[in-house]
């Protein structure tokens, strides 16, 4: 998808009535668009993996890798990277790792087993 499509999709979502806005599918689409944007600006997964092997504290590479994995629907490895990023570099991108985890939960829905597992892990790191 091109960036123009994303803008159009975002406007379409923004124009929905409030009760539609609150639906899980809408939250999921919004979340997907965030990852889509990060992934489309990011290097390929192989390059990101190599960057992390060279420097495991490369927060940007880890964040971009998580976005790429989300786009491939590999949500558990994506969440693992986001948890690691949260633990190592809480300040990165204005708390980007925690926000991204919540967006993955929105894609999955609150009742999904992956959401439940990782939400617990996330809280354990936070508190």
N, C-alpha and C positions, 0 to 999 in steps of 0.2 A: 504494500500500500504506500502511496505517496503521502507526503505531509499534508497536502491539500485535503485528501480524503479524511485524514484524522481530524483536521479542523472542522470539516463539514459534519463529521460524525459527532464531534464534541458539541457543536451548535445544536444538532438535532437532539442530543441527549439533554442539553441545557433547556431546550424549549418544551420538554415534556412536563405535564402537570406534576405537582409535588408528590402525589401518592405514587405516581410512576417512578419518580426520581428515587424513591426510597426502596424500590424493589431490588432484590438481590441481583437480577440479571443486569440491571442498569449499573449498579456498583461494579459488577464484574466487567462490564464493557469499558467503563471508565478506567478501571485498574489495568485492563489489558492494553489500553491506549498508552498509558504511562510507560509500561514495559516496552511496548512497540517502539516508542520514541527513543528510549534509552538504547534498545537493541539495534535500532537502525543506524544510530550514530556510533555504535561500538565496533571494535575489531572482531573478526571471527573467533569462535570459541577456542580453536586450537591456539591462536595467538594469545588469547587471554590466559589460557591454562599455562602457557610457556612463561608469560609475564609473572604469574603467581608463583611458579616454580622458582623463578629467579629472585622474586621478592614477595614473600607471603604477606607483607604489610602494605602491598599496593592496593589501597582501598578502592580506588576508582576501577581498577581491573576486576576486583572481586565483585563490585556492584554491577558492572557491565556484564560480567559472566552470569551473575544471577538473573539479570534481565534476559539474556540470551536463552538461558535454560527455561525460564518461564515461557518464552515464545515457542519453545519446543515441547512444552507441556511436561517438562521434567521438573516437577514442582518440589519434590523432596530435596534433591541436590541443590536447587535454587535456595530453598529455605535454610539448608545447612550453611551455605555461603553467607546468607544474610545474617544468620545467628553469629557466625564467626566474625563478620564485619562489625556487628553490634558490640561484641565482646572486646574486639581489638581497638576499635576506633569509633566510639559512640558519637563523636562530634561530626563524623564525615557527612558532608552534604546536608547539614542541619537535620541530623537524626534520620537520614535517608534509609538506613537499613531497617529500622523499626517500622517506618512508614511503609516501606516496600513489603515487609512481612504482612502487615495488615491488609495491603492490597492483594497479596496472594490469598489470604483468608477470604477476602471478598469474592475472588474468582471461584474458590472452592465452595463457599457457603459455610455458615457457622456450624452446621451439624456434621460436616465432613470429618472423618477420623484424622486425616492429616492436619486439619485445622486445630482439632482438639489437642493433638500431641504437641504441635509446635507452639500453639498459644501458651501451653503450660511451660514449655522450655523458655519461651520468650519472657514470661513473667518471672521465672526463676532467675534469669539474668538481670532483670530490671530491679527486682526488690530483694 
